[in-house]
Amino acid sequence: MFTGIITDKGRITAVEARGDLRVTIATSYDMATVDLGASIACSGVCLTVVDKGHGWFAVDVSSETQSRTAPGMWTEGRPLNLERSLRVGDELGGHIVTGHVDGLGEVIALDPVGDSVRIGIAAPAVLAGYVAAKGSIALDGVSLTVNEVEPLPGGGAAFAVNIIPHTARETSFGDVKLGDRINIEIDILARYLGRMLEVRNAAMADYPLDIRRT
């Protein structure tokens, strides 16, 4: 479990194709305090530390993870937003983030607003109903607040977030470009509420129409 508050900006230094991808990541974390088998969120993806040394750690990235994350994400030189897993007693400064990518968005707008940058993201139809104005969302592992949401043709949604200078410096959003693909994790409360409604609607479909109207 994570909070979406990034504590290091790492960089991929090596990628080795095995059965999975073995990815080595440079970090400023004190790796003496990180156990083998520990979880680290890498741009929104919860991964397991399988090897480590001073200033680096390695993870195995499965084909399933590769298929569900942003194209080109697992390449040498790529920056990654890093967050160690939440410990009991830690401050919950963002929101509850699981490290599971629900889908991919695309950067469709970059507009300076004061010292910040307003980033517009197009979300696919399958996620559109889970994005709410003033709600929380994790983008490449970063906990952000949705400013506004508008429908897109075909059932998708366009939404906007503000990136303040601190966030731009400390995360990969300082280098974001139009057309970039972004890992999206919807708010866990919205996910479970949506699932509850799916189950309820499926159950109600078995009842006569006059009962469903009540």
Residue pairs with C-beta under 8 A, 6 or more apart in sequence:
1 85
1 86
1 96
1 97
1 98
1 99
2 41
2 46
2 83
2 85
2 86
2 97
2 98
2 99
2 141
3 83
3 86
3 90
3 92
3 93
3 94
3 95
3 96
3 97
3 143
4 83
4 94
4 95
4 97
4 136
4 138
4 141
4 142
4 143
4 144
5 83
5 93
5 94
5 143
6 81
6 82
6 83
6 141
6 142
6 170
6 171
7 29
7 82
7 83
7 84
8 27
8 28
8 29
8 82
8 83
9 79
9 80
9 81
9 82
9 170
9 171
9 172
10 25
10 26
10 27
10 42
10 79
10 80
10 81
10 82
11 25
11 26
11 77
11 78
11 79
11 80
12 23
12 24
12 25
12 26
12 74
12 75
12 76
12 77
12 78
12 80
13 24
13 25
13 26
13 56
13 76
14 22
14 23
14 24
14 76
15 21
15 22
15 23
15 24
15 74
15 75
15 76
16 22
16 23
16 24
18 60
20 60
20 61
20 62
20 63
21 60
21 61
21 66
21 74
22 50
22 58
22 59
22 60
22 61
23 58
23 59
23 60
23 61
23 74
24 51
24 56
24 57
24 58
25 42
25 56
25 57
25 58
25 59
25 80
25 82
26 55
26 56
27 55
27 56
27 57
27 82
28 55
29 57
29 82
29 84
31 52
31 53
31 54
31 55
31 56
31 57
34 40
34 49
34 52
34 57
34 84
35 49
36 49
36 50
36 51
36 52
37 48
37 49
37 50
38 48
38 49
38 84
38 85
39 46
39 47
39 48
39 49
39 84
39 85
39 99
40 46
40 47
40 49
40 57
40 59
40 82
40 83
40 84
40 85
41 47
41 81
41 82
41 83
41 84
41 85
41 97
41 99
41 141
42 59
42 80
42 81
42 82
42 141
43 69
43 70
43 73
43 80
43 81
43 140
43 141
43 172
43 183
44 69
44 81
44 97
44 99
44 101
44 138
44 139
44 140
44 141
44 142
44 183
44 184
44 185
45 61
45 65
45 69
45 99
45 101
45 141
45 183
46 85
46 98
46 99
46 100
47 59
47 60
47 61
47 65
47 99
48 59
48 60
49 57
49 58
49 59
50 58
50 59
50 60
51 57
51 58
52 58
61 74
66 74
68 101
69 101
69 104
69 183
70 104
70 140
70 180
70 181
70 182
70 183
71 181
72 78
73 183
79 172
79 175
80 172
81 140
81 141
81 142
81 171
81 172
82 141
83 141
86 92
93 143
94 136
94 138
94 143
95 136
95 138
95 143
95 187
96 187
96 188
97 138
97 141
97 143
97 185
97 188
98 185
98 188
99 141
99 185
100 185
101 183
101 184
101 185
102 127
102 130
102 184
102 185
102 186
102 191
103 123
103 124
103 126
103 127
103 184
104 124
104 181
104 182
104 183
104 184
105 121
105 122
105 123
105 124
105 127
105 139
105 181
105 182
105 184
106 121
106 122
106 179
106 180
106 181
106 182
107 119
107 120
107 121
107 176
107 177
107 178
107 179
107 180
107 181
107 182
108 120
108 121
108 122
108 158
108 178
109 118
109 119
109 120
109 160
109 178
110 117
110 118
110 119
110 120
110 176
110 177
110 178
111 117
111 118
111 120
112 118
113 162
115 164
115 165
116 162
116 163
116 164
116 165
117 162
117 163
117 168
117 173
118 147
118 160
118 161
118 162
118 163
119 160
119 161
119 162
119 163
119 173
119 176
120 158
120 159
120 160
121 139
121 158
121 159
121 160
121 161
121 182
121 184
122 152
122 156
122 157
122 158
123 131
123 156
123 157
123 158
123 159
123 184
124 156
125 154
125 155
125 156
125 157
127 157
127 184
127 186
128 151
128 152
128 155
128 156
128 157
129 194
130 186
130 187
130 190
130 191
130 194
131 137
131 146
131 149
131 157
131 159
131 186
132 146
132 149
132 190
133 146
133 147
133 148
133 149
133 159
134 145
134 146
134 147
135 145
135 146
135 187
135 190
136 143
136 144
136 145
136 146
136 187
137 143
137 144
137 145
137 146
137 159
137 161
137 184
137 185
137 186
137 187
138 144
138 183
138 184
138 185
139 161
139 173
139 182
139 183
139 184
140 171
140 172
140 173
140 182
140 183
141 183
141 185
142 167
142 171
142 173
144 161
144 162
144 163
145 161
145 162
146 159
146 160
146 161
147 159
147 160
147 161
147 162
148 159
148 160
149 157
149 158
149 159
150 157
150 158
150 159
151 157
151 158
152 158
163 173
163 176
167 173
168 174
204 212
205 212
